[in-house]
Structure formats: C-alpha cells, structure tokens
C-alpha cells in the first residue's frame, strides 16, 4: 500500500452517495484517502487509469457503463487496483457477474461504517470480502449445463453442487491447482497474467470454502473433478 494510505475511488451515479461516503471514510479512517469520485462506470475506468488507486468502491447499476463492465475493464487495464462492488442489489446474477469480472468484494449498502472500512483495508491487501448474504448466494447450487465438463455421477453431491458455481476458467484453474501447479505455472499454461490467476485462486477458495491448496485438492478429489492419479505433489 502506498505511504499516504489506502487510495480510494468511489463510483456511484448519485452524487449525494459519493460525497457522503467520501466524508464518512475520511472522517473515521485516517489511513483512507478518497482520490476521486465518478458518476458512471466509464468515468470510473478513466479515473482509475489516471489515479491508479488501491481500491474502487463501485455501484452495480450506473448509466453509460455499469459497475460489472467497469470492474472487468479495471481488472484488465489496472490489475493492481482492487474493486469492491457496493450496492443495494444482491441478485444472484449480479453477484456471479461481479466476482467473474475480477471484483474482490461484494458488499450491500446496509453494512456498518466499521464493516466498510474493514472491507477496504482487507480488499486493499488482496483478500476477498463479501457480505454474509452474498457469500450464501456464492455457494448456492446452480443447475449443471452441458458444456461445463464437470462430473455428474458417482461423486459427492454437495461438492458437485458447489463445483457447479464455478466458471469454466475457474474449473481449469482448480484442476491445475489440484495437479500441484503454482500460480506462475498456471498463468503460463493458461496464457494469463499471474495476478489474474492469483485473484482467480482467491475467488475459488471463497466459493469452495477452503483456505489453501491442500484443502482445494481434497475438495477436487471429493467432487470427482480429478482422480488420485492426477495429484502430482503435496502442498
């Protein structure tokens, strides 16, 4: 984190909200500095490219460009900037799209000031932070699809339900984690940036309810995604 503190951009189409959050954060947290306010997703992307903040607080529904689209562009263009979706909407599709876009946080606007400040600090250091109701939705089983390339028989049903919440790319990453590859090796194999893989691994851990590679491999075996013969090395 930069020496002047955690640098934050706030994006929301309601000026009263952005101004209120700016005053609130800078009043209660001496280590947080708001470096810009944006009224839509497109403006947020431009502001982030210019200011290179540590964290963006991003509303989901905004004109010109919504928060999910903006988060994806920020993740692509300024990967060191972490995005927290801060919204009144906890719809399943918004949650999945936001996490899939690279956002590391998804919070509802009814959280307390203390929770918001803690989330900014946590996500600013690269960890994932979601509201409890959102976390529940991340683990909600989704219907299997024909192109998911996931096991459908002879495996633990609970593990399979959780597995179906992963995107196709996350399943690719999980397979490689289970085979013993480190983030750098996975990045090279999938032709992606190492930070992108690191963010993906964090999202996978959250969805699976695990905290390290060993637990991820145990889950992968339990789900039937790979067999014991595919495990290359211990954590």
C-alpha positions in Angstrom: 0.0 0.0 0.0 1.2 3.5 -0.8 2.8 5.5 2.0 -0.1 8.1 2.0 -2.6 5.4 2.9 -5.2 3.5 1.0 -6.2 5.5 -2.0 -9.8 5.0 -3.0 -12.1 6.0 -5.9 -15.9 6.0 -5.3 -18.2 5.4 -8.3 -22.0 5.9 -8.0 -24.5 7.7 -10.1 -25.9 9.5 -7.1 -23.7 12.5 -6.2 -25.1 12.5 -2.6 -23.8 9.0 -2.0 -20.3 9.6 -3.4 -19.9 12.8 -1.4 -21.3 11.1 1.8 -19.0 8.1 1.5 -16.0 10.4 0.9 -16.7 12.5 4.0 -17.5 9.4 6.1 -14.4 7.4 5.1 -12.0 10.3 5.6 -13.6 11.2 8.9 -13.4 7.7 10.5 -10.3 6.3 8.9 -7.1 8.2 8.9 -5.4 5.6 6.6 -8.0 6.0 3.8 -7.8 8.9 1.2 -10.5 9.4 -1.4 -8.7 10.5 -4.6 -11.7 10.7 -6.9 -15.4 10.4 -7.5 -17.1 9.0 -10.6 -20.8 9.2 -11.7 -20.7 6.2 -14.0 -18.6 3.2 -15.0 -16.9 4.8 -17.9 -15.8 7.7 -15.8 -14.6 5.3 -13.1 -12.4 3.5 -15.6 -10.8 6.7 -16.8 -10.3 7.9 -13.3 -8.7 4.7 -12.2 -6.3 4.7 -15.2 -5.2 8.2 -14.3 -5.1 7.9 -10.5 -4.1 4.2 -10.0 -6.0 3.9 -6.7 -5.7 0.9 -4.4 -9.4 0.3 -4.2 -12.6 1.3 -6.0 -16.0 1.3 -4.4 -18.3 0.6 -7.3 -22.1 0.6 -7.6 -23.6 -2.1 -9.8 -26.2 -0.1 -11.7 -24.9 3.0 -13.3 -25.6 4.8 -16.7 -23.2 4.8 -19.7 -21.4 1.7 -18.3 -22.5 -0.5 -15.4 -20.3 -1.5 -12.5 -19.7 -5.0 -13.7 -18.4 -3.9 -17.1 -16.2 -1.2 -15.4 -14.8 -3.7 -12.9 -13.8 -6.0 -15.8 -12.0 -3.2 -17.6 -10.2 -2.1 -14.5 -9.2 -5.6 -13.7 -7.8 -5.9 -17.2 -6.1 -2.4 -17.5 -5.1 -1.7 -13.9 -4.8 -5.1 -12.2 -3.2 -3.7 -9.1 -6.5 -1.8 -8.3 -8.9 -3.8 -6.3 -12.7 -3.4 -6.9 -15.4 -3.7 -4.3 -19.0 -3.7 -5.5 -21.0 -1.7 -3.1 -24.7 -1.9 -3.9 -28.3 -2.4 -2.8 -28.7 -5.4 -5.2 -27.8 -9.0 -4.0 -29.3 -10.7 -7.1 -27.6 -14.0 -7.9 -26.7 -12.9 -11.4 -25.1 -9.6 -10.2 -23.0 -11.5 -7.6 -21.7 -14.1 -10.1 -21.0 -11.5 -12.8 -19.2 -9.2 -10.4 -16.9 -11.9 -9.0 -16.4 -13.2 -12.5 -15.3 -9.7 -13.6 -12.5 -9.7 -11.1 -14.1 -7.8 -8.2 -12.7 -8.9 -4.8 -15.5 -7.6 -2.8 -19.3 -7.5 -3.0 -21.0 -5.6 -0.2 -24.5 -4.3 0.4 -25.0 -0.7 1.3 -26.7 -1.5 4.6 -23.4 -2.6 6.2 -22.0 -0.6 9.1 -19.2 2.0 8.7 -16.8 -0.3 10.6 -17.6 -3.1 8.2 -17.0 -0.9 5.2 -13.7 0.4 6.5 -12.6 -3.1 7.3 -13.6 -4.3 3.8 -11.5 -1.6 2.2 -8.5 -2.5 4.2 -9.0 -6.2 3.6 -9.5 -6.0 -0.1 -6.7 -3.4 -0.4 -4.3 -6.1 0.7 -5.7 -8.6 -1.9 -8.1 -10.6 0.1 -11.8 -11.2 -0.7 -14.6 -9.6 1.3 -18.3 -10.3 0.8 -21.5 -9.6 2.8 -22.8 -12.7 4.5 -25.9 -12.9 2.4 -23.8 -12.6 -0.7 -21.5 -15.4 0.4 -24.6 -17.6 0.8 -25.5 -16.9 -2.8 -22.0 -17.7 -4.0 -22.4 -21.2 -2.5 -26.0 -21.6 -3.9 -26.1 -24.6 -6.2 -26.7 -23.8 -9.9 -28.1 -26.1 -12.5 -25.5 -28.2 -14.4 -25.0 -27.3 -18.0 -24.0 -29.4 -20.9 -20.7 -27.6 -21.7 -19.3 -27.4 -18.1 -17.1 -30.5 -18.4 -17.8 -31.4 -14.8 -18.6 -34.8 -13.3 -22.3 -35.7 -13.0 -22.3 -39.2 -11.4 -20.7 -41.2 -8.6 -19.4 -38.2 -6.7 -20.3 -36.2 -3.5 -23.5 -34.3 -4.3 -22.7 -31.4 -2.1 -19.3 -31.0 -3.6 -20.8 -31.2 -7.1 -23.3 -28.5 -6.2 -20.6 -26.1 -5.2 -18.5 -27.1 -8.2 -21.3 -26.0 -10.5 -21.0 -22.5 -9.1 -17.5 -22.2 -10.7 -16.9 -20.7 -14.1 -15.3 -22.8 -16.8 -12.0 -20.9 -16.3 -12.2 -21.4 -12.6 -12.6 -25.1 -13.1 -9.5 -25.1 -15.3 -7.5 -23.3 -12.6 -8.8 -25.7 -9.9 -7.7 -28.7 -11.9 -4.2 -27.2 -12.2 -4.1 -26.4 -8.5 -5.0 -30.0 -7.8 -2.3 -31.2 -10.1 0.3 -29.3 -8.0 0.9 -26.2 -10.2 1.8 -22.9 -8.6 0.2 -19.6 -9.7 3.1 -18.7 -12.0 2.9 -22.1 -13.7 -0.9 -21.9 -14.1 -0.5 -18.4 -15.6 2.0 -19.6 -18.2 -0.2 -22.6 -19.0 -3.4 -20.6 -19.4 -1.6 -17.6 -21.1 -2.8 -15.2 -18.4 -1.2 -12.7 -16.0 0.0 -14.1 -12.7 -2.1 -11.5 -10.8 -5.2 -12.6 -12.7 -4.6 -16.2 -11.6 -3.9 -15.1 -8.1 -7.3 -13.3 -8.0 -8.9 -16.3 -9.5 -7.5 -18.7 -6.9 -8.7 -16.4 -4.1 -12.2 -16.4 -5.7 -12.1 -20.2 -6.0 -11.1 -20.6 -2.3 -14.0 -18.4 -1.3 -16.5 -20.4 -3.3 -15.2 -23.8 -2.1 -14.9 -22.7 1.5 -11.2 -23.6 1.7 -8.1 -21.7 2.7 -5.2 -23.4 1.0 -4.1 -25.6 -1.9 -4.2 -28.8 0.2 -7.8 -28.2 1.0 -8.6 -27.3 -2.6 -7.1 -30.6 -3.8 -9.1 -32.6 -1.2 -12.3 -30.9 -2.4 -11.3 -31.6 -6.1 -10.9 -35.3 -5.3 -14.1 -35.3 -3.4 -16.0 -33.7 -6.3 -14.6 -36.2 -8.8 -13.2 -33.5 -11.0 -9.8 -35.3 -11.0 -8.7 -38.7 -9.7 -5.9 -39.6 -7.2 -3.6 -40.4 -10.1 -3.7 -36.7 -11.2 -2.2 -35.4 -7.9 1.4 -34.6 -8.6 2.7 -33.3 -5.3 1.7 -32.4 -1.8 1.2 -28.8 -0.7 
